[in-house]
Amino acid sequence: MLIRLFLMVLDVLAGFLSLALLARFALQWARAPYRNPIAQFLVAVTDWAVRPARRVIPSAWGLDLASLVLAWLAQGLYLGLAHGLGGLGGGPLEAVGLVALLALLETLKLAAWLAQGVIIVAALLSWINPYAPMAPVVNALAQPLLRPFQRLIPPIGGVDLSPLAALLAIQLLLAVLTSLFGALLMPMR
C-alpha cells in the first residue's frame, strides 16, 4: 500500500516534469514567443535541469534536445524505480532496455496529451476569445499540428473541422502507444 502511494506521487512528479520539459521543447520548436507567462513558468520550472544538461546534450537543427532527453530520462527514472519496486523480473540488461523503451513510449504519450490539450485550448480560444493574451502562444503551438489537416479538410460553412480530425488522429496514436506499452509489460509479469 505504501509503495503504491509512493509510486503514485513519483508518477505525478515525473509526469509533471516531463510534461513541462516537452512543453518547453514545443515552444521552441513552434518558435512561439517567449515573452508570456506560460513560457516564463516553464523556464522557471525546468531551468535547473536544462541548463546543466545543455553542456552534455548538444542542440540539433536549432532545437534544444536537452529538454527532450530530460523528459525521457524523467520517465525512465520513474519507470525504472517502479520496475525495481514491482519486481517484474528479467535480467538487468533486459530490464534497462525495457525501461528505456517504456520510457520512450510514455514520453510519446505525454507529447500526444500535450498536443491534444493545445488543440482543444486553441479551438476554445478561437470560439470564445481569439484576442486573449495567451492566444498567440497557443495558436503558435497548435498551427504546426493543425496545418496538415487543414490542407486535407477545407472549412465547411466557415467552420474549421481540422481540430476534430487532429484530435481523432491523436486518440488513435494514444491507443496504439497504450497497446504497445501493455504488450511490452505483459511478458514480464
Backbone torsions as a table, in degrees:
resi	resn	phi	psi	omega
1	MET	NA	-47.9	-179.2
2	LEU	-66.7	-38.6	178.5
3	ILE	-64.9	-39.2	179.1
4	ARG	-63.5	-42.4	177.4
5	LEU	-65.1	-42.7	177.7
6	PHE	-60.2	-44.5	179.2
7	LEU	-67.2	-33.0	177.8
8	MET	-65.5	-43.5	178.2
9	VAL	-64.3	-43.1	178.2
10	LEU	-64.0	-37.3	178.1
11	ASP	-62.0	-44.1	179.2
12	VAL	-64.1	-45.1	-179.5
13	LEU	-65.2	-45.2	179.0
14	ALA	-65.9	-38.8	178.0
15	GLY	-65.1	-43.2	178.8
16	PHE	-62.9	-46.7	-179.9
17	LEU	-63.7	-44.9	179.3
18	SER	-62.9	-42.7	179.4
19	LEU	-64.1	-41.2	177.9
20	ALA	-64.2	-41.2	178.8
21	LEU	-66.7	-40.4	177.3
22	LEU	-65.8	-39.9	178.0
23	ALA	-65.3	-38.3	176.8
24	ARG	-62.3	-43.5	177.7
25	PHE	-64.0	-42.1	-179.0
26	ALA	-63.2	-39.3	177.1
27	LEU	-60.7	-41.2	179.0
28	GLN	-70.9	-41.1	-179.2
29	TRP	-62.1	-41.3	-178.3
30	ALA	-82.8	-3.5	-177.9
31	ARG	58.2	38.7	178.8
32	ALA	-73.9	150.2	179.6
33	PRO	-64.5	136.4	-178.8
34	TYR	-90.1	-3.0	178.7
35	ARG	-91.1	66.7	177.4
36	ASN	-152.5	159.3	-177.0
37	PRO	-61.6	-33.7	-179.7
38	ILE	-63.9	-49.9	-179.2
39	ALA	-63.9	-41.0	179.8
40	GLN	-63.5	-39.6	176.7
41	PHE	-63.0	-46.7	-178.5
42	LEU	-63.0	-40.2	177.9
43	VAL	-65.0	-44.3	-179.7
44	ALA	-62.6	-37.2	-177.0
45	VAL	-77.2	-30.9	-171.3
46	THR	-111.9	-8.8	-174.6
47	ASP	-60.9	-32.8	-179.0
48	TRP	-60.5	-27.9	-179.6
49	ALA	-99.2	-36.6	-173.7
50	VAL	-71.4	-42.7	-177.0
51	ARG	-58.5	-50.7	177.9
52	PRO	-65.8	-33.4	-178.5
53	ALA	-68.1	-28.3	179.1
54	ARG	-63.3	-25.1	177.9
55	ARG	-69.8	-26.6	-176.6
56	VAL	-102.5	-38.8	-175.7
57	ILE	-102.6	113.0	-176.7
58	PRO	-75.4	159.3	173.3
59	SER	-80.1	156.2	176.7
60	ALA	-143.7	138.9	178.9
61	TRP	55.7	32.1	179.9
62	GLY	74.9	12.9	-179.1
63	LEU	-115.1	142.7	178.8
64	ASP	-82.5	97.8	-177.7
65	LEU	-74.2	-13.6	180.0
66	ALA	-59.7	-38.9	179.6
67	SER	-63.6	-41.8	179.4
68	LEU	-65.2	-46.6	-178.2
69	VAL	-65.0	-39.3	179.0
70	LEU	-66.8	-36.2	176.2
71	ALA	-62.2	-43.2	177.9
72	TRP	-65.0	-42.0	179.9
73	LEU	-65.3	-38.4	178.4
74	ALA	-61.5	-43.5	177.1
75	GLN	-66.5	-39.8	179.4
76	GLY	-63.0	-41.7	179.0
77	LEU	-64.9	-43.7	178.4
78	TYR	-63.0	-49.8	-177.8
79	LEU	-65.6	-34.4	176.2
80	GLY	-64.1	-42.4	177.6
81	LEU	-66.6	-43.5	178.6
82	ALA	-63.7	-39.4	178.4
83	HIS	-64.1	-42.2	-179.9
84	GLY	-67.8	-42.2	-179.4
85	LEU	-74.4	-29.7	-179.9
86	GLY	-78.9	-17.3	178.7
87	GLY	60.0	53.1	-177.4
88	LEU	-76.3	-9.7	177.5
89	GLY	87.2	-173.2	-177.2
90	GLY	91.9	160.9	178.6
91	GLY	-75.9	165.6	-177.2
92	PRO	-63.5	-41.1	179.9
93	LEU	-68.0	-41.3	176.9
94	GLU	-63.4	-39.8	-179.4
95	ALA	-65.6	-41.5	179.9
96	VAL	-64.7	-43.2	178.2
97	GLY	-64.2	-41.6	179.1
98	LEU	-65.1	-44.3	179.9
99	VAL	-63.7	-40.3	178.8
100	ALA	-62.6	-42.5	179.1
101	LEU	-69.0	-41.8	177.3
102	LEU	-64.1	-38.1	177.8
103	ALA	-64.4	-38.2	176.9
104	LEU	-63.7	-45.4	178.2
105	LEU	-62.8	-41.5	179.8
106	GLU	-67.2	-37.0	176.9
107	THR	-66.5	-40.0	176.2
108	LEU	-64.4	-38.1	177.0
109	LYS	-63.9	-42.3	178.0
110	LEU	-63.8	-39.2	177.8
111	ALA	-63.8	-38.8	178.1
112	ALA	-66.6	-41.2	177.2
113	TRP	-63.9	-39.2	177.4
114	LEU	-62.9	-45.8	178.6
115	ALA	-61.1	-41.5	179.4
116	GLN	-63.1	-44.7	178.5
117	GLY	-62.7	-41.7	179.3
118	VAL	-63.0	-43.7	-179.5
119	ILE	-64.5	-42.5	179.8
120	ILE	-64.4	-45.7	-179.8
121	VAL	-64.8	-40.8	178.8
122	ALA	-62.9	-42.3	178.9
123	ALA	-64.8	-43.7	179.1
124	LEU	-63.6	-43.3	178.7
125	LEU	-63.5	-36.4	-179.9
126	SER	-66.0	-29.0	179.4
127	TRP	-87.0	-42.1	-171.6
128	ILE	-86.7	-55.7	-175.7
129	ASN	-150.2	85.7	-177.8
130	PRO	-67.7	-11.7	-179.1
131	TYR	-104.8	18.2	178.2
132	ALA	-64.1	151.4	-178.3
133	PRO	-58.9	-29.8	-178.0
134	MET	-89.4	-7.7	-176.4
135	ALA	-58.5	-43.4	179.7
136	PRO	-60.9	-37.4	179.9
137	VAL	-68.9	-47.5	-178.8
138	VAL	-64.6	-41.8	178.3
139	ASN	-65.2	-37.4	178.0
140	ALA	-63.6	-34.2	177.6
141	LEU	-77.1	-35.6	-174.9
142	ALA	-79.5	-33.6	-173.9
143	GLN	-58.3	-45.1	177.4
144	PRO	-62.3	-28.0	178.7
145	LEU	-77.8	-34.3	-175.6
146	LEU	-88.4	-25.2	-174.4
147	ARG	-53.5	-46.3	179.0
148	PRO	-60.8	-35.7	179.7
149	PHE	-75.1	-33.0	178.4
150	GLN	-67.8	-28.9	175.8
151	ARG	-67.5	-34.4	-176.7
152	LEU	-87.7	-33.8	-173.8
153	ILE	-115.4	108.3	178.1
154	PRO	-73.5	156.2	175.3
155	PRO	-61.3	138.7	180.0
156	ILE	-110.9	114.5	-178.6
157	GLY	61.3	31.1	-179.6
158	GLY	81.4	4.7	180.0
159	VAL	-106.7	126.3	179.0
160	ASP	-84.8	113.8	-179.6
161	LEU	-94.3	3.0	-178.3
162	SER	-61.9	-34.0	176.1
163	PRO	-60.0	-35.7	178.5
164	LEU	-64.7	-42.9	178.8
165	ALA	-65.8	-40.6	178.9
166	ALA	-64.2	-42.4	178.7
167	LEU	-64.3	-38.2	176.8
168	LEU	-63.7	-43.6	178.4
169	ALA	-62.6	-40.1	178.8
170	ILE	-66.7	-39.4	177.4
171	GLN	-62.5	-40.4	176.8
172	LEU	-63.7	-43.0	177.5
173	LEU	-61.3	-43.9	178.1
174	LEU	-61.8	-38.9	178.2
175	ALA	-63.5	-42.5	179.1
176	VAL	-64.9	-45.4	-179.3
177	LEU	-64.1	-41.1	178.2
178	THR	-64.9	-39.4	178.1
179	SER	-65.0	-43.2	177.4
180	LEU	-62.6	-42.6	179.1
181	PHE	-58.7	-47.7	179.6
182	GLY	-65.5	-38.4	-180.0
183	ALA	-66.6	-34.2	178.6
184	LEU	-72.2	-33.2	-179.7
185	LEU	-78.7	-27.5	-173.7
186	MET	-57.6	-49.3	-177.8
187	PRO	-66.8	-20.6	-176.1
188	MET	-82.6	-14.3	-176.1
189	ARG	-87.4	NA	NA
